[in-house]
Amino acid sequence: MPSTKEYVQSDRERQFLAKVVDAQYQREIINGMAPFLDERAPADMSTFYSPAELVQLRVLKGTPRDVEKRMPVKMTRHYFELATKSAPMQRLVKASPDETIDLAGSEDPGHQMDYSPVEGLLHKYEMGLLYVVSTCSAHCRFCYREELIARKEIERKDGTVAKKGLAEIPAVTEYIRSFNARVAANGGRHPESGREKLREILLSGGDPMVLNNSKLAAWLAALAECGVESIRIGTKEMAFYPKRFDKTFLAMLDSFHESYPEVGIHIMVHFEHPDEFLVKNEKGEYVQDDKGFFQWVPDTGNAMREVLARGWITVENQTPMIRDINDDPDALRIMQREIKRVGADNHYFFCGRDIVAYKAFNIPIERAWQVLNESQKGLSGVEAHARLSITHYKGKTEVVAVTNEPIPGLAGAEHGVVIFKILRNAGRAPDRCKVCIVGRNPKALWFDDYEDRVLFDEAGLYDYARVKDAATLATH
């Protein structure tokens, strides 16, 4: 819904934006399968796909199993050069016929559009998420936003069919101001939804870091001006193109902090595997110095150090757990240890979502829990902060435990149980910390694979009904 008001910048906003400098970047992106199929890719990149793989992908072009119809193909040179020594990295960006064998899955995972009061804004939790761009420097094949990246038309709850739109500053800031005004007038709670102030925003998409500095700065300033207290920037650019974290970007952040010192900035990076940031030798081994420290890829290490040098910025890593990419305890142990060593934090590990074709990427929920917990053996307390989350329609849900032994006297627990706990749910989080216990199913990829073995469900994961409208979010 477009804004009914013209957006007017404040003097402070204009003064900050006047200092922002944009730069040109040489990502050297290979876009689509055509350069490989038509033999137009750069010579050193032309063998990324084998002749047999190209034949298979060519046969699928224009059919319901066309991999690019499901998810566009895209890769930067930086990522390609690292991927030549990494099978997991190749799996992450390399299209495969396996992706479209089974196209089951949700066109709108989590019913996100049920929580969109204005176009491009999701207000599902105590924070808001903005779709500010619909692409990234490269595309992960398992992307949880494949419907946005591929610009697919989806059916919304009111029956209309349209592509997901991007957020616009006038409409978003008008909504935030209006929402927060009603919260303030009602003693700190919204009179309909019961939510507190909308105080935190995640810039997402797509990847906000593909925008130029001016556009990013415009979002930061506009959000700060309308009362947002904390802004996250969700990005995989530190893996795909770390040179994006250059002097002009850092100067923009410094200037923003000078202008709006009260607003928190959080960079949410996405590394799936240590191959994305650690140097490997010709044998495929990680390079260590004479004291045993792993060596970071220079551009990536520099980007991380420069951001972390600004003590008012936090950096946290979030990692989906994907089959044949990072279902490896040893790799995850190294990654968690290195992320913490340089001063960043390990936030969430995610079980795969129920996107279209999720069965090609997701590992079983119980296996994900086992891999993560095995990876955290040998980590210190500060290194092992990350939890395993799976996003139910009600909200983020932690996979708390998987037991191996039967529970005497509890029918359905003969082979052990899985315990889920609601971490975040809509509105004022009425179900936060409530649990659900199900009998084990080692093949389960998604919640519905446990429907026939629910033992206890105070969280209501298996008694779920979609919300009617934004006003009812607090009670669902």
GIHU-V340479 format. One record per backbone hydrogen bond with DSSP energy under -0.5 kcal/mol. CO is the residue of the C=O (numbers start at 1). NH is the residue of the N-H. If there is no record, write none. Layout:
# GIHU-V340479
co=CO nh=NH
co=CO nh=NH
This chain:
# GIHU-V340479
co=7 nh=9
co=10 nh=14
co=11 nh=15
co=12 nh=16
co=13 nh=17
co=14 nh=18
co=15 nh=19
co=16 nh=19
co=17 nh=20
co=25 nh=27
co=27 nh=77
co=29 nh=31
co=30 nh=32
co=30 nh=75
co=33 nh=36
co=33 nh=37
co=34 nh=38
co=35 nh=40
co=35 nh=41
co=36 nh=39
co=42 nh=45
co=42 nh=46
co=43 nh=46
co=45 nh=48
co=50 nh=54
co=51 nh=55
co=52 nh=56
co=53 nh=57
co=54 nh=58
co=55 nh=59
co=56 nh=60
co=57 nh=61
co=58 nh=61
co=60 nh=63
co=63 nh=66
co=66 nh=69
co=66 nh=70
co=67 nh=71
co=73 nh=32
co=74 nh=139
co=75 nh=30
co=76 nh=80
co=77 nh=81
co=78 nh=82
co=79 nh=83
co=80 nh=84
co=82 nh=85
co=83 nh=86
co=86 nh=90
co=87 nh=91
co=88 nh=92
co=89 nh=93
co=90 nh=94
co=92 nh=141
co=93 nh=95
co=96 nh=99
co=97 nh=100
co=98 nh=101
co=104 nh=357
co=104 nh=358
co=106 nh=356
co=108 nh=111
co=109 nh=112
co=111 nh=114
co=112 nh=115
co=113 nh=116
co=115 nh=117
co=115 nh=123
co=118 nh=121
co=120 nh=131
co=121 nh=123
co=122 nh=129
co=124 nh=427
co=126 nh=199
co=126 nh=200
co=127 nh=125
co=128 nh=202
co=129 nh=122
co=130 nh=132
co=130 nh=204
co=131 nh=167
co=135 nh=207
co=138 nh=140
co=140 nh=143
co=143 nh=146
co=145 nh=148
co=145 nh=149
co=146 nh=150
co=147 nh=152
co=148 nh=151
co=152 nh=164
co=154 nh=156
co=154 nh=162
co=156 nh=159
co=160 nh=156
co=162 nh=154
co=168 nh=172
co=169 nh=173
co=170 nh=174
co=171 nh=175
co=172 nh=176
co=173 nh=177
co=174 nh=178
co=175 nh=179
co=176 nh=180
co=177 nh=181
co=178 nh=182
co=179 nh=183
co=180 nh=184
co=181 nh=185
co=182 nh=186
co=183 nh=186
co=183 nh=188
co=183 nh=189
co=184 nh=187
co=190 nh=194
co=195 nh=190
co=197 nh=199
co=199 nh=229
co=199 nh=230
co=200 nh=128
co=201 nh=203
co=201 nh=232
co=202 nh=130
co=202 nh=204
co=203 nh=234
co=204 nh=132
co=206 nh=208
co=207 nh=210
co=208 nh=211
co=212 nh=216
co=213 nh=217
co=214 nh=218
co=215 nh=219
co=216 nh=220
co=217 nh=221
co=218 nh=222
co=219 nh=223
co=220 nh=224
co=221 nh=225
co=222 nh=226
co=223 nh=228
co=224 nh=227
co=229 nh=264
co=230 nh=201
co=231 nh=266
co=232 nh=203
co=232 nh=234
co=233 nh=235
co=233 nh=268
co=234 nh=208
co=235 nh=270
co=236 nh=239
co=236 nh=240
co=237 nh=241
co=240 nh=79
co=241 nh=244
co=242 nh=245
co=244 nh=246
co=246 nh=250
co=247 nh=251
co=248 nh=252
co=249 nh=253
co=250 nh=254
co=251 nh=255
co=252 nh=256
co=253 nh=257
co=254 nh=258
co=255 nh=259
co=256 nh=260
co=260 nh=263
co=264 nh=231
co=265 nh=314
co=266 nh=233
co=266 nh=268
co=267 nh=269
co=267 nh=316
co=268 nh=235
co=269 nh=318
co=270 nh=272
co=273 nh=276
co=274 nh=277
co=274 nh=278
co=277 nh=297
co=279 nh=287
co=281 nh=284
co=285 nh=281
co=287 nh=295
co=289 nh=292
co=293 nh=289
co=295 nh=279
co=297 nh=301
co=298 nh=302
co=299 nh=303
co=300 nh=304
co=301 nh=305
co=302 nh=306
co=303 nh=307
co=304 nh=308
co=305 nh=309
co=307 nh=310
co=309 nh=311
co=310 nh=313
co=312 nh=265
co=314 nh=267
co=315 nh=345
co=316 nh=269
co=317 nh=347
co=319 nh=350
co=320 nh=322
co=321 nh=363
co=322 nh=325
co=322 nh=326
co=322 nh=327
co=326 nh=328
co=328 nh=332
co=329 nh=333
co=330 nh=334
co=331 nh=335
co=332 nh=336
co=333 nh=337
co=334 nh=338
co=335 nh=339
co=336 nh=340
co=337 nh=341
co=338 nh=342
co=339 nh=344
co=340 nh=343
co=345 nh=317
co=345 nh=347
co=347 nh=387
co=348 nh=319
co=349 nh=389
co=350 nh=321
co=353 nh=355
co=354 nh=106
co=355 nh=358
co=357 nh=360
co=358 nh=361
co=358 nh=362
co=361 nh=323
co=364 nh=368
co=365 nh=369
co=366 nh=370
co=367 nh=371
co=368 nh=372
co=369 nh=373
co=370 nh=374
co=371 nh=375
co=372 nh=376
co=374 nh=377
co=376 nh=379
co=380 nh=384
co=382 nh=385
co=387 nh=349
co=387 nh=389
co=388 nh=399
co=389 nh=351
co=390 nh=392
co=390 nh=397
co=392 nh=395
co=394 nh=426
co=395 nh=392
co=396 nh=423
co=396 nh=424
co=397 nh=390
co=398 nh=400
co=398 nh=421
co=401 nh=419
co=406 nh=408
co=407 nh=410
co=409 nh=411
co=410 nh=413
co=413 nh=407
co=413 nh=416
co=416 nh=440
co=417 nh=403
co=418 nh=420
co=418 nh=438
co=419 nh=400
co=419 nh=401
co=420 nh=436
co=421 nh=398
co=422 nh=433
co=426 nh=429
co=426 nh=430
co=429 nh=432
co=431 nh=434
co=434 nh=422
co=435 nh=458
co=435 nh=459
co=436 nh=420
co=437 nh=455
co=437 nh=456
co=438 nh=418
co=441 nh=444
co=444 nh=365
co=446 nh=449
co=447 nh=450
co=448 nh=451
co=450 nh=453
co=451 nh=454
co=453 nh=439
co=456 nh=437
co=457 nh=460
co=460 nh=463
co=469 nh=472
co=470 nh=473
co=472 nh=475
co=473 nh=476
